[in-house]
């Protein structure tokens, strides 16, 4: 089983790579769609900003490859958020108020309505999930590690939800596309189980 990690040059991939290596997965790290075609499954990590991730996707001409892929794909953190249609996460002093993202799932990423709780939402939080195979053998209300200030609201493709001032999508799935807002690579044994479930899909 060969896992292709999509490198948009917008984030540090080290934690994801280490987690996959601990699971003894064969990994390809590339920004080249032709190389990534040789992978059985794809992971789209994301740390930083939606604009930086989308810039990398556009710069390396990966958008059509990602959107049209029939391979199982897991987005992590921003890698999940950019599967939505648009995002409010624009740079300071930008002359636009939203960023167009991949449009794989309907929805608009917005700043968390934290009800006075500190942002970013950083630390361990529980996830209540459906019976999607990504969560096989993972108990309800297991704790995962989050770092984010923006979220995708609950929608028809939500398979996991969490709470931080508001309810939001902690995990989504549509056809072969999946995403998690949390960082499984930083979530200990339960995160490893989720990554193993993805590998075994």
Residue pairs with C-beta under 8 A, 6 or more apart in sequence:
1 25
1 26
1 40
1 41
1 199
2 25
2 26
2 27
2 28
2 38
2 39
2 40
2 41
3 20
3 25
3 26
3 27
3 28
3 39
3 40
3 41
3 42
3 43
3 199
4 27
4 28
4 29
4 30
4 35
4 36
4 38
4 39
4 40
4 41
4 42
4 43
4 71
5 13
5 16
5 17
5 20
5 27
5 28
5 29
5 30
5 42
5 43
5 45
6 30
6 31
6 36
6 42
6 43
6 44
6 45
6 62
6 66
6 79
7 13
7 29
7 30
7 31
7 56
8 31
8 44
8 46
8 52
8 53
8 55
8 56
8 57
8 60
8 62
9 31
9 56
9 59
9 60
10 46
10 47
10 48
10 49
10 52
10 53
10 55
10 56
10 78
11 45
11 46
11 47
11 48
11 52
11 53
11 78
12 47
13 29
13 45
15 183
15 185
15 186
16 43
16 45
16 76
16 185
17 27
17 29
18 185
19 184
19 185
19 191
19 192
19 195
20 27
20 43
20 185
20 195
21 27
22 192
23 192
23 195
23 196
23 199
25 199
28 35
28 36
28 38
28 39
30 36
31 56
31 60
31 62
32 60
33 60
33 61
33 62
33 65
36 42
36 65
37 65
39 71
40 71
40 72
41 71
41 72
41 73
41 74
41 198
41 199
41 201
42 66
42 69
42 71
42 72
42 73
42 74
43 73
43 74
43 75
43 76
43 79
43 198
44 66
44 73
44 74
44 75
44 76
44 79
44 82
45 75
45 76
45 77
45 78
45 79
46 53
46 75
46 76
46 77
46 78
46 79
46 80
46 81
46 82
47 77
47 78
47 147
48 78
49 78
49 89
49 91
50 78
50 81
50 82
50 87
50 89
50 99
50 101
50 109
50 150
51 89
51 90
51 91
51 99
53 78
53 79
53 82
54 82
54 99
54 100
54 101
56 62
57 63
57 66
57 82
57 102
63 102
66 73
66 102
67 102
67 103
67 104
69 176
70 176
71 176
72 176
72 178
72 198
72 201
73 176
73 177
73 178
74 134
74 178
74 179
74 180
74 198
75 81
75 82
75 83
75 177
75 178
75 179
75 180
76 179
76 180
76 183
76 184
76 185
77 147
77 148
77 180
77 181
77 182
77 183
79 179
80 152
80 169
80 171
80 172
80 179
80 180
80 181
81 87
81 89
81 101
81 109
81 150
81 151
81 152
81 179
81 181
82 101
82 102
83 101
83 102
83 104
83 105
83 172
83 177
83 179
84 101
84 102
84 103
84 104
84 105
84 106
84 107
84 108
84 109
84 152
85 100
85 101
85 103
85 105
85 106
85 107
85 108
86 98
86 99
86 100
86 101
86 108
86 109
87 98
87 99
87 101
87 108
87 109
87 150
88 97
88 98
88 108
88 109
88 110
88 111
88 150
89 99
89 109
89 111
89 149
89 150
90 96
90 97
90 98
90 99
98 108
101 109
104 174
104 177
105 152
105 155
105 157
105 172
105 174
105 177
106 155
106 156
106 157
107 152
107 153
107 155
107 169
108 152
108 153
109 150
109 151
109 152
110 150
110 151
110 153
111 119
111 149
111 150
111 151
112 119
112 121
112 148
112 149
112 150
112 151
112 164
112 165
112 166
112 168
113 165
113 166
114 121
114 164
114 165
114 166
115 165
115 166
116 165
117 164
117 165
119 149
120 147
120 148
120 149
121 146
121 147
121 148
121 149
121 164
122 146
122 147
123 145
123 146
124 143
124 144
124 145
124 146
125 143
125 144
125 146
125 162
125 163
125 164
125 170
125 182
126 141
126 142
126 143
126 144
126 162
126 163
127 141
127 142
127 143
127 144
127 160
127 161
127 162
127 170
127 171
127 182
128 140
128 141
128 160
128 161
128 162
129 135
129 138
129 140
129 159
129 160
129 161
129 170
129 171
130 159
130 160
132 159
132 160
132 171
132 173
133 197
133 201
134 159
134 171
134 173
134 178
134 180
134 194
134 197
134 198
134 201
135 159
135 160
135 171
135 194
135 197
136 197
137 193
137 197
138 190
138 193
138 194
138 197
142 190
143 187
143 190
144 162
144 170
144 180
144 182
144 183
144 184
144 187
144 190
144 191
145 182
145 183
145 186
145 187
145 188
145 191
146 162
146 164
146 170
146 181
146 182
146 183
147 183
148 181
151 166
151 168
151 169
151 181
152 168
152 169
152 172
152 181
153 166
153 167
153 168
153 169
154 161
154 167
154 168
154 169
155 169
155 172
157 169
157 172
157 173
157 174
158 169
158 171
158 172
159 171
159 172
159 173
159 178
160 169
160 170
160 171
160 172
160 180
161 167
161 168
161 169
161 170
162 168
162 170
162 181
162 182
168 181
169 181
170 180
170 181
170 182
171 178
171 179
171 180
171 181
172 178
172 179
173 179
178 198
180 194
182 191
183 191
184 191
184 192
184 194
184 195
185 191
185 195
187 194
